[in-house]
Amino acid sequence: MGQNLINSKIFGAAMVIYLLASVVYLIYIVSRNKKIGSAATLMTLGGFLVNTAAIGVRWVESYKQGFGYIPLSNMYESMVFFAWSIVLIYLIFEYVYGYKIIGVIATALGFLGIALVSLTGVSSDIQPLVPALQSNWLTSHVVTCFIGYAAFGVSYAICIFYLIRTREMKQTIILALHPLVLPLLVSIIKYGNIKPELITDKNLGIMWGVCAVVGAVFFGLHTILAKTPDDMLPPLKVLDELSYKAVAVGFPLLTLGILTGAAWANYAWGTYWSWDPKETWSLITWFVYAAFLHARYTAGWRGKPLAWLSVVGFGAVIFTYWGVNFVLSGLHSYGSA
């Protein structure tokens, strides 16, 4: 059995553990059994360790093949690192603040991160770096960007819970439908002959299926939380504060990622900023979260407006990471961050 196949199986094991952990967190929400909650945390930690081992194996293998770089250079590597980062940030938040119910969405995001590149056939081959990626800036830029993205992902998970926690049916329906915006946009671009080579029919079908399942899960959570006594759930004020703290972690990391990216661009292309689509959308994402922090500090926003702004912000993150790669072409077409 080849090393690449072994590595893929380890990532697959992490993916399955994340999915099971998400289910166990859901059972914990229903039962409020502390032992089940502890089991969910242990499973999440186990999945995280397996994910870490898989990244380590891939890193060692890249050295054996003579490439010798940290595995963050393409879509496959960056997505499994993204999954790793989300679970890391979540585990830190659970340890510090003790609220487990957010884990049902955080671990599901970790599962989706690995599942999407596995299901859609993204190449998992270890390949030599293109010249522009052969730089010491690779690690600092990609790590800061993706851990920042992961913190925004945790904020998104918290805000989903906040919005469902309000138990407003109209709001929940919008939440259940909002993941479908992504495949709808891709379908319009593909079948409107704007960019028909964007993605295969199979991959588009998988995208529709995954997003529909995500929406159904949000609606199911509404049904479960509607029957859960208020004193068994985190108060809305606490969820609001936690989402802010996650953004407060992610924003400086994204800022550092943009700055290191500018330095890297100057090294690779001789200019700090070229308004490449990836650069432009990174800046748009930065402005969305800057608006989030500004609205909270200066305008005193709290609750639903900020929760929806976090949802919009994570949508910008997804488009910066996935959408730009597929829909637009530019200097970052080979990369992932």
C-alpha positions in Angstrom: 0.0 0.0 0.0 1.5 3.4 -1.0 2.2 6.1 1.5 -0.2 8.4 -0.2 -3.1 5.9 0.2 -2.1 5.3 3.8 -2.1 9.1 4.4 -5.6 9.4 2.8 -6.9 6.6 5.0 -5.7 8.4 8.1 -7.4 11.6 7.0 -10.5 9.5 6.3 -10.4 8.1 9.9 -10.2 11.7 11.2 -13.2 12.6 9.0 -15.3 9.7 10.4 -14.4 10.5 14.0 -15.4 14.2 13.5 -18.8 13.1 12.1 -19.4 10.7 15.0 -18.3 13.4 17.5 -20.9 15.7 16.0 -23.6 13.1 16.4 -22.6 12.5 20.0 -22.6 16.2 20.7 -26.2 16.2 19.4 -27.1 13.3 21.7 -25.6 15.3 24.5 -27.8 18.3 23.7 -30.9 16.1 23.9 -29.9 14.1 26.9 -27.8 16.6 28.8 -25.9 13.6 30.2 -22.4 14.7 31.3 -20.8 11.4 30.5 -22.1 11.7 26.9 -20.7 15.2 26.8 -17.3 14.0 28.0 -17.4 11.2 25.4 -18.1 13.8 22.7 -15.1 15.9 23.8 -12.8 12.8 23.9 -13.9 11.8 20.4 -13.2 15.3 19.1 -9.8 15.3 20.8 -9.2 11.9 19.3 -10.2 13.1 15.8 -7.9 16.1 16.2 -5.0 13.9 17.1 -5.6 11.6 14.2 -5.9 14.7 11.9 -2.6 16.0 13.4 -0.9 12.6 12.7 -2.1 12.6 9.1 -0.7 16.1 8.5 2.6 14.9 10.1 2.7 11.8 7.9 2.2 13.9 4.8 4.9 16.3 5.9 7.4 13.5 6.5 6.5 12.0 3.1 7.1 15.3 1.3 10.6 15.2 2.8 11.1 11.6 1.7 10.1 12.6 -1.9 12.6 15.4 -1.8 10.1 18.3 -1.7 10.5 19.1 2.0 7.7 21.6 2.6 4.9 22.0 5.1 1.8 20.5 3.5 -0.2 23.7 2.9 0.3 24.3 -0.8 -2.8 23.1 -2.6 -6.6 22.6 -2.1 -6.4 19.2 -0.5 -3.7 20.1 2.0 -5.2 23.4 2.9 -8.7 21.9 3.5 -7.5 19.2 5.8 -5.5 21.9 7.7 -8.6 24.1 7.7 -10.5 21.2 9.4 -7.7 20.8 11.9 -7.7 24.5 12.7 -11.4 24.7 13.3 -11.4 21.8 15.7 -8.3 23.3 17.4 -10.0 26.6 18.0 -13.2 24.9 19.2 -11.3 22.6 21.7 -9.6 25.7 23.1 -13.0 27.5 23.5 -14.6 24.4 25.1 -11.7 24.1 27.5 -11.8 27.8 28.5 -15.5 28.4 28.5 -17.0 25.0 29.0 -19.9 25.2 26.5 -20.1 21.9 24.6 -23.1 22.3 22.5 -21.2 24.4 19.9 -19.3 21.3 19.2 -22.1 19.8 17.1 -21.5 22.4 14.4 -17.7 22.9 14.9 -17.0 19.2 14.5 -19.4 19.0 11.5 -17.3 21.8 9.9 -14.2 19.7 10.5 -15.9 16.7 8.9 -17.0 18.8 5.9 -13.5 20.2 5.4 -12.1 16.7 4.8 -15.2 15.2 3.2 -15.4 17.8 0.5 -11.9 17.3 -0.9 -12.4 13.5 -0.6 -15.8 13.3 -2.3 -15.1 15.8 -5.1 -11.9 14.0 -6.2 -9.4 16.8 -5.4 -6.0 15.4 -6.0 -4.2 14.2 -2.9 -0.9 13.7 -4.6 2.2 15.2 -3.0 3.7 17.4 -5.8 6.7 19.8 -6.0 6.0 23.4 -5.3 5.6 25.8 -8.2 8.4 28.5 -8.1 6.1 31.2 -6.6 5.4 29.0 -3.6 9.1 28.2 -2.9 9.4 30.7 -0.1 9.7 30.8 3.7 6.6 33.1 3.6 4.5 30.1 2.7 4.1 28.8 6.3 3.6 32.2 8.0 1.1 33.4 5.4 -1.0 30.3 5.1 -1.0 29.3 8.8 -2.1 32.8 10.0 -4.8 33.0 7.3 -6.3 29.6 8.0 -6.3 29.7 11.7 -7.9 33.2 11.3 -10.5 31.6 9.0 -11.0 28.8 11.5 -11.7 31.3 14.3 -14.3 32.9 12.0 -15.7 29.4 11.4 -16.1 28.9 15.2 -17.8 32.3 15.4 -20.1 31.2 12.6 -21.0 28.0 14.5 -21.8 30.0 17.7 -23.9 32.5 15.7 -25.9 29.7 14.1 -26.7 28.5 17.6 -27.5 32.0 18.7 -30.0 32.5 15.8 -31.6 29.1 16.3 -31.7 29.7 20.0 -34.0 32.6 19.5 -36.6 30.0 18.3 -37.9 32.2 15.5 -39.2 30.0 12.7 -38.8 32.6 10.0 -35.2 33.1 10.9 -34.5 29.4 11.1 -36.0 28.9 7.6 -33.6 31.6 6.3 -30.7 29.8 8.1 -31.7 26.5 6.5 -31.8 28.0 3.0 -28.6 30.1 3.2 -26.1 27.3 2.5 -27.9 26.7 -0.8 -26.7 30.1 -2.0 -23.3 28.6 -2.8 -24.4 25.8 -5.2 -27.0 28.1 -6.7 -24.3 30.6 -7.6 -22.1 27.9 -9.0 -25.0 26.5 -11.1 -25.7 29.9 -12.6 -22.1 30.4 -13.5 -21.8 26.9 -15.0 -25.1 26.5 -16.8 -25.3 30.2 -17.8 -22.2 29.6 -19.9 -20.4 32.2 -17.9 -17.7 29.6 -17.0 -19.1 26.2 -18.0 -15.8 24.4 -17.1 -16.1 25.7 -13.5 -16.9 22.3 -12.0 -18.1 18.8 -13.1 -21.8 17.8 -12.9 -20.9 15.2 -10.3 -19.1 17.7 -8.0 -22.0 20.2 -8.4 -24.4 17.5 -7.4 -22.3 16.7 -4.3 -22.3 20.4 -3.5 -26.1 20.6 -3.7 -26.4 17.5 -1.6 -24.0 18.6 1.1 -25.5 22.1 1.4 -29.1 20.7 1.5 -28.0 18.3 4.4 -26.4 21.3 6.2 -29.6 23.3 5.9 -31.7 20.3 7.1 -29.4 20.0 10.1 -29.9 23.6 11.0 -33.7 23.1 10.8 -33.4 19.9 12.9 -31.4 21.8 15.6 -34.2 24.4 15.7 -36.7 21.5 16.4 -34.5 20.1 19.1 -33.7 23.4 20.8 -37.3 24.4 20.7 -38.1 21.6 23.1 -35.0 22.2 25.3 -35.6 24.1 28.5 -33.9 27.5 28.6 -31.9 26.7 31.7 -30.2 23.8 29.9 -28.8 26.1 27.1 -26.2 28.9 27.1 -27.9 32.3 27.5 -28.1 34.4 24.4 -25.8 37.0 26.0 -23.1 34.3 26.5 -23.3 33.1 22.9 -23.1 36.8 21.7 -20.0 37.2 23.8 -18.4 34.0 22.6 -18.9 34.9 18.9 -17.3 38.2 19.5 -14.3 36.6 21.2 -13.9 34.2 18.3 -13.8 37.1 15.8 -11.4 38.9 18.1 -9.1 35.9 17.8 -9.5 35.6 14.0 -9.3 39.3 13.0 -5.6 40.0 14.0 -4.6 36.6 12.5 -6.3 37.5 9.2 -4.6 40.9 9.3 -1.2 39.3 9.8 -2.0 36.8 7.0 -2.7 39.7 4.6 0.5 41.5 5.7 2.6 38.4 5.2 0.9 37.8 1.9 1.8 41.3 0.8 5.4 40.7 1.7 5.4 37.4 -0.1 3.8 38.9 -3.2 6.6 41.5 -3.3 9.2 38.7 -3.0 7.5 36.6 -5.7 6.1 39.2 -8.2 7.8 42.4 -7.3 4.7 44.2 -6.0 3.0 44.2 -2.6 -0.5 44.5 -3.9 -1.8 43.8 -7.4 -5.6 43.6 -6.8 -5.6 39.9 -7.7 -9.1 38.4 -7.0 -7.8 36.5 -4.0 -6.2 39.6 -2.6 -9.3 41.6 -3.2 -11.7 39.1 -1.6 -9.3 38.7 1.4 -9.6 42.5 1.8 -13.4 42.3 1.5 -13.5 39.6 4.2 -11.2 41.8 6.4 -13.6 44.8 6.0 -16.6 42.6 7.0 -15.0 41.6 10.2 -13.7 45.0 10.8 -17.3 46.2 10.5 -18.3 43.5 13.0 -15.8 44.8 15.6 -16.6 48.4 14.8 -20.3 47.9 15.2 -19.8 46.2 18.5 -17.4 48.7 20.0 -18.6 52.0 18.5 -22.3 51.5 17.7 -23.0 49.1 20.5 -24.5 46.4 18.3 -25.4 43.2 20.0 -27.4 40.0 19.3 -29.0 39.2 15.9 -27.5 42.0 13.8 -24.0 40.9 14.7 -24.9 37.2 14.4 -26.0 37.7 10.8 -22.9 39.8 10.1 -20.8 36.9 11.3 -22.8 34.6 8.9 -22.1 37.0 6.0 -18.5 37.2 7.0 -18.0 33.4 7.0 -19.7 33.4 3.5 -17.0 35.9 2.4 -14.4 33.5 3.9 -15.8 30.6 1.9 -15.8 32.6 -1.3 -12.3 33.9 -0.7 -11.1 30.4 -0.2 -13.2 28.3 -2.6 -15.2 30.7 -4.9 -12.2 32.7 -6.1 -10.3 29.5 -7.0 -13.1 28.2 -9.1 -14.9 31.3 -10.5 -12.1 33.8 -11.0 -8.6 33.4 -12.4 -5.5 35.2 -11.1 -2.1 34.9 -9.6 -3.4 32.7 -6.8 -5.0 30.1 -9.2 -2.5 27.5 -8.1 -2.8 28.2 -4.4 -5.3 27.9 -1.7 -5.0 31.0 0.6 
